[in-house]
Amino acid sequence: MAEAMRYLSEQDVVSVLDMPRAIDALQDTLAAQGRNQARNLPKSLATWGDGSSMHALGSVMTASGYAGFKTWVHTKAGGGSVFSLFDANAGTLLAIIEARALGMLRTAAISGVATRTLAPPAARTAALVGTGPQALTQLAALAAVRDLQSVRVYSPTPEKRRAFVERVAPKYAFEVVAADSLPQALDGAEIVTLITRAAEPFVAAADLAACSHLNAVGAILPAKAEFAQDVFERADAVVVDDLENARRGSRELRERYGADGAPWQGVTVLSELLAAGAARPADARLTIFKGMGMGLSDLAMARVVYETACARGLGHALPRQTRENLLLAQP
């Protein structure tokens, strides 16, 4: 009898996957991609109404035998997401995984990999701009890869940023404080992470005088942007998680490098750096990482969750129906 398919809940996901493990798993997967052992399908995206959107991402790890798709919908009223994990060799469905926590972990983990690869090893001060749900895991990713001394947090609503700091500060040995303004948050910050839904750029080059590494991971729709074009003038390296997704959805990069399909000279893919064993360029003033989201990030998380769930007997087992049995069941 074929092994049962598993349905894994959000609780199953968070019970087996923490941030350090997520970062390590994603770094290994990206290095495999750089060796042509894994690949992405470009993101599919549709928008409607007042900011509603639907998305689909796909990927395959040829060496380890997994393939999968994440699909999700976002509206002002809410949203939902699931990950479908397949056996890449047999084509069978292995698991359905609730993917909200999975997505938050992979979005933060890619920032963690990029920060570990590109930020100065001695960086101790950081700024986190944005206090939504994903800011929690972005902070955890920074803490996992750098020995921080202080993080200043900013978002436009004082109550939200104070509540965020009150929630997270007791969890860390370093100082986490709420900044009263964006300039106060960015002043002296060596690592800056932007995780917002900003419609227009709000960070300029002059705001990043002390910044050595910028994670811009909040604006993933072509109508949105977080940083101004003059930031590119200070950058010695511009790195993306997925070039095709950046071409389709990054307003910042499309305005800088063109939206007509011409080659983007000077933009590097993170997986290529990892496969080559590269790191931060010597004497770099600023490195920029633009994360758009890609299928391999989700697949890296789903693989760890699935394999651990199988080992621990987690999730709900769903009997696998063969095609012949389904046909016989028809009237």
C-alpha positions as CSV (number, residue, x, y, z in Angstrom):
1,M,0.0,0.0,0.0
2,A,1.3,3.5,-0.9
3,E,2.4,5.7,2.0
4,A,-0.4,8.1,3.1
5,M,-0.2,11.7,2.1
6,R,0.2,14.1,5.0
7,Y,-1.7,17.3,5.8
8,L,0.6,19.5,7.9
9,S,-0.8,22.4,9.9
10,E,0.8,25.7,10.8
11,Q,1.4,24.2,14.3
12,D,3.3,21.3,12.7
13,V,5.4,23.7,10.8
14,V,6.5,25.9,13.7
15,S,7.1,22.8,15.9
16,V,9.9,21.5,13.7
17,L,11.4,24.6,12.0
18,D,13.2,27.4,13.8
19,M,15.1,30.2,12.2
20,P,18.7,28.9,12.3
21,R,17.6,25.6,10.8
22,A,15.6,27.5,8.1
23,I,18.6,29.6,7.2
24,D,20.9,26.6,6.9
25,A,18.4,24.6,4.9
26,L,17.9,27.5,2.5
27,Q,21.6,28.2,2.1
28,D,22.2,24.6,1.1
29,T,19.3,24.7,-1.4
30,L,20.5,27.9,-3.0
31,A,24.0,26.5,-3.3
32,A,22.5,23.5,-5.1
33,Q,20.6,25.9,-7.4
34,G,23.9,27.5,-8.2
35,R,25.2,24.1,-9.2
36,N,22.2,23.5,-11.5
37,Q,20.7,20.9,-9.1
38,A,17.5,23.0,-8.5
39,R,15.4,25.4,-10.4
40,N,12.5,27.8,-10.1
41,L,9.4,28.4,-12.1
42,P,8.7,32.1,-12.4
43,K,6.1,33.6,-10.3
44,S,2.5,33.9,-11.6
45,L,0.7,37.0,-10.4
46,A,-2.7,38.6,-10.9
47,T,-4.1,41.7,-9.2
48,W,-7.6,43.1,-8.9
49,G,-9.8,45.5,-7.0
50,D,-8.2,47.6,-4.3
51,G,-4.9,45.9,-3.8
52,S,-6.0,42.2,-3.9
53,S,-3.6,39.7,-5.5
54,M,-3.1,36.0,-6.2
55,H,0.3,34.3,-6.6
56,A,1.8,31.0,-7.5
57,L,5.4,29.8,-7.2
58,G,6.9,26.5,-8.3
59,S,10.3,24.8,-7.9
60,V,12.1,21.5,-8.2
61,M,15.2,19.9,-6.5
62,T,16.4,17.4,-9.0
63,A,19.2,16.0,-6.8
64,S,16.9,15.4,-3.8
65,G,13.8,14.5,-5.7
66,Y,11.3,17.1,-4.5
67,A,9.0,19.4,-6.4
68,G,6.3,21.8,-5.2
69,F,4.0,24.7,-5.6
70,K,3.0,27.5,-3.2
71,T,-0.2,29.3,-4.0
72,W,-1.8,32.2,-2.1
73,V,-4.3,35.0,-2.2
74,H,-4.0,38.4,-0.4
75,T,-6.9,40.8,0.1
76,K,-7.6,43.6,2.5
77,A,-10.0,41.3,4.3
78,G,-7.3,38.6,4.8
79,G,-5.6,35.8,2.8
80,G,-4.4,32.2,2.8
81,S,-1.7,30.0,1.4
82,V,-0.8,26.3,0.9
83,F,2.2,24.4,-0.3
84,S,1.8,21.2,-2.3
85,L,4.8,18.9,-2.0
86,F,5.4,16.3,-4.7
87,D,7.8,13.4,-5.3
88,A,9.8,14.8,-8.3
89,N,10.6,11.3,-9.6
90,A,7.2,9.5,-9.1
91,G,5.0,12.5,-9.5
92,T,3.0,11.7,-6.4
93,L,1.6,14.2,-4.0
94,L,3.4,13.8,-0.6
95,A,2.0,16.6,1.5
96,I,-0.3,19.6,1.7
97,I,1.3,22.1,4.1
98,E,-0.4,25.2,5.5
99,A,2.0,27.9,4.4
100,R,1.6,31.1,6.3
101,A,4.4,30.3,8.8
102,L,6.4,28.6,6.1
103,G,6.3,31.8,4.0
104,M,7.2,34.0,6.9
105,L,10.2,31.7,7.7
106,R,11.4,31.6,4.2
107,T,11.1,35.3,3.6
108,A,13.2,36.0,6.7
109,A,15.6,33.1,6.1
110,I,16.5,34.5,2.6
111,S,17.3,37.8,4.4
112,G,19.4,35.8,6.9
113,V,21.3,34.1,4.1
114,A,21.9,37.3,2.3
115,T,23.0,39.1,5.5
116,R,25.3,36.3,6.4
117,T,26.9,36.4,2.9
118,L,27.0,40.1,2.3
119,A,27.0,42.1,5.5
120,P,30.3,42.9,7.2
121,P,31.0,40.2,9.8
122,A,31.7,42.9,12.5
123,A,28.4,44.7,12.0
124,R,26.7,45.2,15.4
125,T,23.9,47.8,14.8
126,A,20.8,47.4,12.7
127,A,17.5,49.1,11.8
128,L,14.3,47.3,11.2
129,V,11.7,49.3,9.3
130,G,8.2,47.8,9.5
131,T,6.4,46.1,12.4
132,G,4.0,43.8,10.7
133,P,3.9,40.0,11.2
134,Q,6.9,39.4,9.0
135,A,9.1,41.8,11.0
136,L,9.2,39.3,13.8
137,T,10.9,36.7,11.8
138,Q,13.1,39.3,10.0
139,L,14.5,40.3,13.4
140,A,15.0,36.6,14.3
141,A,17.0,36.1,11.1
142,L,19.3,39.1,11.8
143,A,19.9,37.8,15.3
144,A,20.7,34.3,13.9
145,V,23.6,35.5,11.7
146,R,25.1,38.5,13.4
147,D,26.2,39.2,17.0
148,L,24.1,42.3,17.4
149,Q,24.4,45.0,20.1
150,S,21.3,47.1,19.2
151,V,18.4,47.2,16.8
152,R,16.3,50.3,16.3
153,V,12.7,49.7,15.1
154,Y,10.5,52.1,13.2
155,S,7.0,52.1,11.7
156,P,4.8,55.2,11.1
157,T,2.3,54.3,13.9
158,P,3.8,54.9,17.4
159,E,1.5,52.5,19.1
160,K,2.4,49.7,16.7
161,R,6.1,50.1,17.0
162,R,6.0,50.4,20.8
163,A,3.9,47.3,21.0
164,F,6.3,45.4,18.7
165,V,9.3,46.4,20.8
166,E,7.6,45.4,24.0
167,R,6.8,42.0,22.5
168,V,10.3,41.2,21.1
169,A,12.7,43.0,23.4
170,P,12.6,40.4,26.2
171,K,13.6,37.6,23.8
172,Y,17.0,39.0,22.9
173,A,20.2,39.8,24.7
174,F,20.8,42.9,22.6
175,E,19.0,46.2,22.9
176,V,15.8,46.6,20.8
177,V,14.3,50.1,20.9
178,A,11.6,52.0,19.2
179,A,12.8,54.9,17.1
180,D,10.6,58.1,17.1
181,S,11.4,58.8,13.4
182,L,12.8,57.1,10.3
183,P,16.1,59.2,10.4
184,Q,16.6,58.2,14.1
185,A,16.2,54.5,13.2
186,L,18.6,54.7,10.3
187,D,21.3,56.9,11.9
188,G,24.4,54.8,12.4
189,A,22.7,51.5,11.4
190,E,25.1,49.2,9.6
191,I,22.4,46.7,8.5
192,V,19.0,48.0,7.4
193,T,16.0,45.7,6.7
194,L,12.9,47.1,5.0
195,I,9.8,45.0,5.4
196,T,6.9,47.3,4.5
197,R,4.0,47.6,2.1
198,A,5.1,51.1,1.0
199,A,3.6,52.3,-2.2
200,E,6.3,55.0,-2.7
201,P,10.0,55.0,-2.0
202,F,10.7,56.4,1.5
203,V,14.5,55.7,2.0
204,A,17.1,57.7,0.1
205,A,20.8,57.4,-0.2
206,A,21.4,60.2,2.3
207,D,19.5,58.2,4.9
208,L,21.9,55.2,4.6
209,A,25.2,57.0,5.2
210,A,26.3,54.4,7.8
211,C,24.6,51.4,6.1
212,S,26.8,48.6,4.8
213,H,24.1,46.2,3.8
214,L,20.4,46.8,2.9
215,N,17.7,44.1,2.8
216,A,14.8,45.3,0.8
217,V,12.2,42.6,1.1
218,G,8.8,44.3,1.5
219,A,7.8,45.7,-1.9
220,I,7.2,42.7,-4.2
221,L,4.5,44.1,-6.5
222,P,5.4,46.3,-9.5
223,A,3.4,49.3,-8.2
224,K,5.3,49.4,-4.9
225,A,8.8,50.5,-3.8
226,E,10.7,51.1,-0.6
227,F,14.0,52.8,-1.6
228,A,14.8,55.6,-4.0
229,Q,16.9,55.3,-7.1
230,D,19.9,57.2,-5.7
231,V,20.5,54.3,-3.3
232,F,21.9,52.4,-6.3
233,E,24.6,55.0,-6.7
234,R,26.2,54.0,-3.4
235,A,25.9,50.2,-4.0
236,D,28.9,48.1,-5.0
237,A,26.8,44.9,-5.3
238,V,23.1,44.4,-6.1
239,V,21.9,40.9,-5.4
240,V,18.5,39.2,-5.9
241,D,17.0,35.9,-4.9
242,D,15.5,35.4,-8.4
243,L,16.2,37.4,-11.5
244,E,13.0,36.6,-13.4
245,N,10.8,37.5,-10.4
246,A,12.7,40.7,-9.9
247,R,12.2,41.6,-13.6
248,R,8.5,41.1,-13.2
249,G,7.8,42.6,-9.8
250,S,10.6,44.9,-8.5
251,R,9.8,48.5,-9.2
252,E,13.1,49.6,-7.8
253,L,15.1,47.4,-10.1
254,R,12.9,47.8,-13.2
255,E,13.3,51.6,-12.9
256,R,17.0,51.2,-12.6
257,Y,17.8,48.5,-15.1
258,G,14.9,48.6,-17.5
259,A,11.6,46.7,-17.9
260,D,12.0,45.8,-21.5
261,G,13.8,42.5,-21.2
262,A,17.3,43.9,-21.8
263,P,20.2,42.3,-19.7
264,W,20.5,43.7,-16.2
265,Q,24.3,44.4,-16.0
266,G,25.5,44.4,-12.5
267,V,22.8,42.4,-10.9
268,T,23.8,39.1,-9.3
269,V,21.8,36.1,-8.1
270,L,22.4,35.0,-4.6
271,S,22.6,31.3,-5.5
272,E,25.5,32.0,-7.9
273,L,27.4,33.7,-5.1
274,L,26.9,30.8,-2.8
275,A,27.8,28.1,-5.3
276,A,31.1,30.0,-6.0
277,G,31.8,30.5,-2.4
278,A,31.8,34.3,-2.8
279,A,31.2,36.8,-0.1
280,R,31.0,40.6,0.4
281,P,33.1,42.4,-2.1
282,A,36.3,43.8,-0.6
283,D,36.0,47.5,0.3
284,A,32.3,47.6,-0.6
285,R,30.4,50.7,0.7
286,L,26.9,49.2,0.4
287,T,25.4,45.9,-0.7
288,I,21.8,45.6,-1.6
289,F,19.7,42.5,-1.4
290,K,16.3,42.6,-3.1
291,G,14.2,39.6,-2.1
292,M,11.1,38.9,-4.2
293,G,10.2,35.5,-3.1
294,M,10.7,32.3,-5.1
295,G,9.6,28.8,-5.1
296,L,12.9,27.2,-4.0
297,S,12.8,29.2,-0.7
298,D,9.5,27.6,0.1
299,L,10.6,24.2,-1.2
300,A,13.6,24.3,1.1
301,M,11.4,24.9,4.1
302,A,8.8,22.3,3.0
303,R,11.4,19.6,2.6
304,V,12.7,20.0,6.2
305,V,9.1,20.2,7.5
306,Y,8.0,17.1,5.6
307,E,11.0,14.9,6.4
308,T,10.9,15.8,10.1
309,A,7.1,15.3,10.2
310,C,7.6,11.8,8.7
311,A,10.3,11.0,11.3
312,R,8.1,12.2,14.2
313,G,4.7,11.0,12.9
314,L,3.3,14.5,12.7
315,G,0.3,15.7,10.7
316,H,-2.9,14.1,9.5
317,A,-2.5,11.0,7.3
318,L,-4.8,11.1,4.3
319,P,-5.3,7.8,2.5
320,R,-3.8,7.8,-1.0
321,Q,-6.2,6.9,-3.8
322,T,-4.9,5.3,-6.9
323,R,-6.3,6.3,-10.3
324,E,-7.8,2.8,-10.8
325,N,-9.7,3.0,-7.5
326,L,-11.1,6.4,-8.3
327,L,-12.3,5.1,-11.7
328,L,-13.9,2.0,-10.1
329,A,-15.7,4.2,-7.6
330,Q,-17.5,6.1,-10.4
331,P,-21.2,5.1,-10.9
